[in-house]
Amino acid sequence: MPGKLKVKIVAGRHLPVMDRASDLTDAFVEVKFGNTTFKTDVYPKSLNPQWNSEWFKFEVDDEDLQDEPLQITVLDHDTYSANDAIGKVYIDIDPLLYSEAATVISGWFPIYDTIHGIRGEINVVVKVDLFNDLNRFRQSSCGVKFFCTTSIPKCYRAVIIHGFVEELVVNEDPEYQWIDRIRTPRASNEARQRLISLMSGELQRKIGLKVLEMRGNAVVGYLQCFDLEGESGLVVRAIGTACTLDKLSSPAAFLPACNSPSKEMKESPLVHPPSHGCRSTHNSPIHTATGSRLTQNFSVSVPTLIYTGMGSGSAGKEGGPFKALLRQQTQSALEQREFPFFTLTAFPPGFLVHVGGVVSARSVKLLDRIHNPDEPETRDAWWAEIRQEIKSHAKALGCHAVVGYSESTSICEEVCILSASGTAAVLNPRFLQDGTVEGCLEQRLEENLPAGCGFCHIPYDELNMPFPAHLTYCYNCRKQKVPDVLFTTIDLPTDATVIGKGCLIQARLCRLKKKAQAEANATAISNLLPFMEYEVHTQLMNKLKLKGMNALFGLRIQITVGENMLMGLASATGVYLAALPTPGGIQIAGKTPNDGSYEQHISHMQKKINDTIAKNKELYEINPPEISEEIIGSPIPEPRQRSRLLRSQSESSDEVTELDLSHGKKDAFVLEIDDTDAMEDVHSLLTDVPPPSGFYSCNTEIMPGINNWTSEIQMFTSVRVIRLSSLNLTNHALNKNFNDLCENLLKSLYFKLRSMIPCCLCHVNFTVSLPEDELIQVTVTAVAITFDKNQALQTTKAHVEKSLQRASTDNEELLQFPLELCSDSLPSHPFPPAKATSVDYSSFADRCSSWIELIKLKAQTIRRGSIKTTVTVEKTSPMGEGNFRNRSAAPCANSTVGVVKMTPLSFIPGAKITKYLGIINMFFIRETTSLREEGGVSGFLHAFIAEVFAMVRAHVAALGGNAVVSYIMKQCVFMENPNKNQAQCLINVSGDAVVFARESELEVVSTQQPAANCQPACTGGEVTT
Amino acid sequence: MTSELDIFVGNTTLIDEDVYRLWLDGYSVGDAVALRVRSGILEQTGATAAVLQSDTMDHYRTFHMLERLLHAPPKLLHQLIYQIPPSRQALLIERYYAFDEAFVREVLGKKLSKGTKKDLDDISTKTGITLKSCRRQFDNFKRVFKVVEEMRGSLVDNVQQHFLLSDRLARDYAAIVFFANNRFETGKKKLQYLSFGDFAFCAELMIQNWTLGAVGEAPTDPDSQVDDMDMDLDKEFLQDLKELKVLVADKDLLDLHKSLVCTALRGKLGVFSEMEANFKNLSRGLVNVATKLTHNKDVRDLFVDLVEKFVEPCRSDHWPLSDVRLFLNQYSASVHSLDGFRHQALWDRYMGTLRGCLLRLYHD
């Protein structure tokens, strides 16, 4: 009996009217956990019931605590007929199960109904008393921390990074059971929500067990997905990276974006170029007292093994065979592992040694009914197969590990494409072993790649290259070889040297496919896949060159299967790495050289391309230092100024064959192509419009080249669905439609967020799905972050000019208020924000909040019973309002609803994450039978997504948090049936609930007062000038 | 290629003030897009018309969803679905409850009922305000009226507490509610020169001085039958006003009053002779207005009477405002020197307010 769950139902508010006659509701609450149910009393005739119940106590196994959600159902009591359900709240109590996270869940939760959406709120308090249980054979894994963040969470340090953990559970989908034909949609949806909640709890527990087996205490980069396989069942699967984490007492630098990589670091023995000798840096005996810091629910003793691979002096002489040695070392560290994969995308310094390139594998499967849910062998086998392939690709690249690893599926009817991708890499074995050196963070000062180019150096043997690549000596250290382009799925390492800024690069592609059944269909798809991969890479490469850049980070290629087409969408962030050679331009040549006008056209196109490249270089500030072309002692030919590839259309298919299929390693997609396939492709290259000035975008955590973020953030989700005209669809028309869809979507985002300029869209995450024959759905989630164009405190003069100019000309700008919510902006801006247009704003905001303040005050006085007394004072004297304004600055805490920030990033700009409260993983279904009345499909989905956000925020707030980081919308499945006036949507979101504190709040509090006082004076000054 | 679905949802709800204004003004999405195009936004931002269309649709949808909450502003503050900074919440509410001068002049003092709602078509045509906007404004008036109608305590405070409006706007609503409740006639042709501000000013004075709430006694017994309300004029007070009749009915008193005023103002008034000649008429007019207020019909015609009996005669003799002020001050003050008159307090309560109103009403 290792746990006691205690629940108290406090009150409800804003309940819907359930009794038309009285316009009131007789509400009561059912609290259910496992098979036990408690009920509150009926609170009659109120829309704001005060139950104030006793503590309902559930005595349960911790296994159940992990698996089961707490179910709270609000009902309307009906004497004569069955009680009507108002709605439900599912609370995942997992965050209460580990000691460092939340201790109590308490707050207002939206009451959710799958048909009506949110219907009022309920105030609930939940606590857990855990008893220690040292039974080694237990099935629970309480105490293992889960993080969605794909880097080491900010207030922890990694003692050991153990490696890959995966698990999947399957079940029958309730929606496809026979009973679904007789039960109501509500019951069916609820069954589904409940089941998925249960399955993800179970999955998490099983993963936790694996982590404990590996002697870890946390899972980082936890990614859980659902496969709705329809009739063949429901698969919930998860991958992650097991780690042993140690809480930092005082977190060090927490904001990668703000850190310049210019710390004086000493050279690391492990990553040093072989021509130099290596010497040790960490020969001190290593002992981490990890065991004692682990949570009390289990105990792991970490043996104090000393890793002496590069002991002092010993390795110094053997520079030459260093690489081999390193590989060997790490190999041994990794070879026990079935899959040396890491879901992390950002790493502790020194962890990543070399990067080989992107490895990916796909496989097309036919779904069949899962006969025995307890033994999901087939699905397991499928994934094992794919992972094996990935592993062998990585080997071919001379790498022993895969980082930035992720898995996904695309399902259409009974065909399923399984995809996995990652970045082949060579890792520093130190972090992978038990008993590492003491404190990586301390250590990292001693480890440095030579000015951030080490990871670019090729890990593979240059004489035995797995694919054609053009190698040069590193432009940074000139000692090691580097490829001419580098594709990766990870974030840009913080210490990498980048020239200029980065940008979002997308490749978009559609391929028509005949409708077919079963095997024929699967075969058709698998035949198309290589071609799609090839074209996606060609497009990426061309666009990269067009931008004048030489590396891609955060590459994510999504292939989506539909009834009659395949879609490919690749997103990545392009950058110019100083270590890699300058990319060649794009040269085009015609197929019929004797045609004069054609020739002219070609040269016109060529000019346009060259102009675009030049323009992009300017736009992204890419101006690498001129490098003397004679690289000292280079045995390699000079980098080509222009990679040239003449080709005719007829040749192209041959080329594909040669590159892709006959290569023997077709999936090691580090393709090296300088090529334009056809005129249309060139045109489509040029149609990509750069974002308007003041905007940048990337799909990585941080934007290379921008590091002065300000604190304003706006996370958003945008969804678009287009219907293709079914008449004579061609690949070309399809491509154009898809391209326009994505481009227009981006344009809309830039327009909508224009008030935040200068700003950057970070972590732009596109998802494509094909819900029906002629429908394409694109979902984008991203965060817009403002940054200060003029570094830090540069010249107020510019502000004045700007504000004057704007004030005179641009009314609209003036009226755009910053989106920052008041409660954190007030104390945190000692100086007015960069765009000092807010002269009007601040006064207006003050006015507004003072009204509310004033009203509240009055409300209080009225309640106290003295009528009329205060009024005259306020009416007559302007002093009244002045007083209130002074007051309003202070008690923002009494603002009724706390602000919860959401971001797909792992950090919050200008703030410090002080505590991780646990993982948020929520699944919702919403259905309507009155689509038109709810504003059509747009109104329906808009409301639903807003509700999902609200429920996430409410759960975070109840945990005591004020933000969600690493937020991701993993699934947004939308189905409509306009003829029946019906629609249904499933959404799955996850993230990490955290507490953050503003940097300014953490600083000396006393400085705030004078600063705040000077503000009006400053702004006043600006206005008068 | 047609767009089936197109939405944008921010964690913080995006509010575009310009679009909000267009929405409040009752423009359709199409019209709003056209107006935005005309504002030159495309050139400023480099956006396309399609982008603008999608953006406008999105904002309209958001506003439509928020409208339900705006009907009960405290709900907007407590709801969890839309994360909106407090300053923006205040702005949304304030703008939603703002009204057009032209519109309010049309319905001020009318019964806020279905019948009037039918007239909205005509008002829309007459004022050029879209029917949608007229409906919103009318519904706002009616909603506020309904909520505060039966409430005790200060009218302005009640409005403010339940609708979270700024002080200014709450006072305007108090005036609208007060006028609607007492059905003061404001639409007559001779009242057309008066602005809403003029009436609101008078309403405030009347609420402060002529209603039950104005007596200033906090009800000791909460169940007392006396309604402590700002909505209705103090019936007892209106009844008492009959006592003022003596000021004009008693010839001696009238003469005495006149001579007191004339003595005090001789040489100070530019229009002294006109005043002297008109004194009895003016005084009769003002006192008769008071004595008739027991009849609902006459209450409704209060402003018509004031303009007819006082403003117009003075204006036709070209009294400057300063002279009107001097006269009214003296006229009310002199009554204190009338030994035979016993209703000084009543007179002050009546005349204090009336003087303020008349001065406000006296303009071209």
Interface residues (C-beta under 8 A of the other chain):
Chain A: R13 H14 W108 P110 I118 E121 P692 Q714 M715 F716 T717 S718 V719 R720 V721 I722 R723 L724 S725 N737 D740 L741 N744 K747 S748 L749 Y750 F751 K752 R754 L775 Q777 D810 E812 L815 Q816 F817 L819 E820 L821 C822 S823 Y841 F844 A845 R847 C848 S849 W851 I852 L854 I855 K858 A859 I862 G865 S866 I867 K868 V871 E874 K875 E881 S895 T896 V897 V899 V900 K901 M902 G935 V937 S938 G939 L941 H942 A943 I945 A946 E947 F949 A950 R953 A954 F974
Chain B: M1 T2 S3 E4 L5 D6 I7 F8 V9 G10 N11 T12 T13 L14 D16 E17 D18 S39 I41 Q44 T45 G46 A47 T48 A50 V51 L52 S54 D55 M57 D58 R61 T62 H64 M65 K75 L77 H78 Q79 L80 I81 Y82 Q83 P85 P86 S87 R88 Q89 A90 L91 E94 R152 G153 S154 V156 D157 Q160 Q161 L164 L165 S166 D167 G213 G216 A218 D228
